[in-house]
């Protein structure tokens, strides 16, 4: 049980970082792009004035071997900074909160009144790779760390998107995900859906909606709100 929670935390931490940058695109109406360079240009331009992001999040984990799917639903919050603050608050099927602040990560599980604590400083390189996913990062640096392909235009839930595939070039990142697929709205240049595929072929799909950019967020959005008697458990990551 603890090992499965640890794996889930690793995936959620990476997902939170990815979503934080991915959700930074501003609300700009675009035209059909002519190629990868133009797509990256639109996303980079849209992210320059990012302050905060909030969104609804549906995260589905798929275990291919046994054809098992499980979905968690909740809210995602991002506040820009050096480094940014990120919080994912799942409500269904059970409450669970992931919080990233500075070089520390926390997972609070109200059902068992436990807070798992992760030190991320030693994983700085892996964290940095996800922060260089191209949404506001220098495109040259992005290309140094990922093999990026423009796959196709695709209608997703009635929305026109461009689909990109990112393959990590560094072993440390590739050990976590063999590829990342992004569906980017051609209207707002916001990600509509992302898929993270692990070496085991298992994958995680993140679908988010009702994205609001630069809306004032209460400080409570980035708090665990855990009881004083919650058990703190140091974890390896």
N, C-alpha and C positions, 0 to 999 in steps of 0.2 A: 504494500500500500504506500509506504513512504517513498519507495523508488519511483512508483508511477507519479506521485505528486511532484517529485524532484524533476522528472522528465517534463511534466506539464509546465512547471515553473520555468524551465530553460526555454521551452518553446514560447511561452507567454512573454518572457522578457524580451526575446528576439522580436516577437510580433509587436510588442509595445513600441520598441524602438523603430521598427519599420513603419508602423502606423503613424508614429509621431511625425516623421519626416514626410511620409506619403500624404498625410492629411494637411500639409502645409500649403498646398496649392491654393491660390486665391480664386475668387469667383470671376473668371474671365471667360468670355465666350470665344471659342476658337473656330478655326476653319479646318477642313480636312487636311491633315499634314501630308507633306510630300515624302517624308522619310524620317529615319531615326533622329537625325540631327535636329530637325525642326521640332519633333516631339519633345526632346530633352530641353530645347530652348524654351518652349512654352512652359514646361513644368518649372524650370529654373526661374523664369521671369515671375511666375505666379507666386513664388514662395518668398520673395524678398521682404515683404512687409508683415510676415507672420508674427503674431503675438500669442494667440491662444487658439485652441481647437477643441470642440466637443462634438461627439457623434454617438449614434446608436451602433452597437457592434454585435454581430452574430458570428461566433467562431465555431467551426465544425472540424473535429478531428476524425480522420478516417484511418482505420487499421485494415489494410488491404487483405492480408492473409485470411482473416475471419470475416471479412466484409462487415465490419462493425463501424457505426457512426454515432458520435455523440456531439451535441450542440450546447454551447453556453451562450447566453444572451445577457447583454448589459450595456453599460455606457463607457465611453472612452474620453479621457481628458488630457490635454497637452498644454503646457505653459512654457513658452520659450525662455531660454536662459543658457548659462554656461556652467554645467550642462542643463538641459531642459528637465522639467518635472513631468512625469507621466503617471497616469493612474487609470487602471481598468477596473470597473466595479461590476462584477457579474451578479445578476439577480436570479437567473434561472439556469439550470434546475435547482441550484442552491447558491446561497450567497458566498462570494469569494472576492477578495480585493487584492490586486497587484499594484504595488507602488514602487516607483523608481525615483530616487533622489540622490543626486551626486553620484557617488560610486557604491551605493547601497541599494539593495532590492528587498522588498518585503512581500510576503503573501499571508494575508489574514483570513483564517477560516472560522467564522463566527460559530458554526455548528459545534466545533470542538474547542472553541476559545483559544486558538493557538496562532502565533505569529512566527512564520519561518523567515529567517534573516539570511541574506546572501551578500557576501562581500564581492564586489565586481571589479575592484582595482586590477587584479591579476588577469582579468579577461578584457582589459582595455582594448587590445587589438581586435578581438572579435566584436566588441561593442562598436568600435570605430568603423568597422566594415559595414555594419547595418546603418550607421549614421551617414554613410557615404552612398546611399542608394540613389542619389541624383536629384532629389527634390530639395533644391537649395544648395546642394554641394557642387563643387567645381566639376564640370563634366569630364575634364581631363583626368581627375583623380578617380572618378567613377569608372572610367574605361580601364584604368590601371588595375582595378580590383574585381571587375566583372566583365565577362564576355556578354555583351548586350545584343539582342536581336529583336527587330520589329517583326512580329509574326503576321498580324492581319488586323483589319477592322472587324469588329464583331458587335452584334446587337445583344445587349445583356439587360434583360428585364425591361425592354423598351427604350433603353438608352444606348446611343451610339458610342462605342469605345474603341480605343486602340489597344492591342494586346502586345505586351513586351515580355521577353524571357531574359532573365539574368542568371548566368552561371558563374559562381564564385571561382576566382582564379587562385586564391590562397588556400592551402590545405586546411588551415584551422577553421575557416568558414565553410569550406566544402564538406568537412566532417559533420557539420550540423545540417546543412541543406545542400542538395545537389543542384537545385534550381529554384528560382522564384519567378512566378508568373504574375504580371500586373495587368489589370484591366483599367485603363485610364479614360475618364469621360472626355469626349471631344468638346463638350459644352463648357465645363468648369475646370477641366484638367485636374480633377480630384480622382483618386482611385475609387472605383466602384467595388472591386473585388481583388483579392490577392490570394495566391496559392503557394504554399511553402512545402516542397517535397524533400523528404529525408532520404538518406542512403538506403533505408529499409523499404523504400517505396511508399511508406505511410506518408500521409500529407495532411496539412491543415489549411482550411479555407477561411479567410476573413472577409465577411461582407458587411459593409457599413453604410449607413444612411442618415439622413437628416443632419448632415454635417454643417456646423456653424463655425465660421472663422472670425477671430478677433472679437468675440463676444466676452464681456467681463465675466470672469469666473470667480465664485466665492472661494476663499482659501480652504473651505471644508471639502472641496472637490479633490484636494490632494492630501487628505488625511485618512488614516485607517479607522478612526473613531472606535478603537478597540477598548474594552473594559480595562481598568487598571490591573486586574488580576489575570489578564491573558498570559498564557505560557509563551515564553520566548525561546525559540529553538534555532541555534546556529546551524546553517547548512553549507555544504560544499557546492560550488558551481563552477 
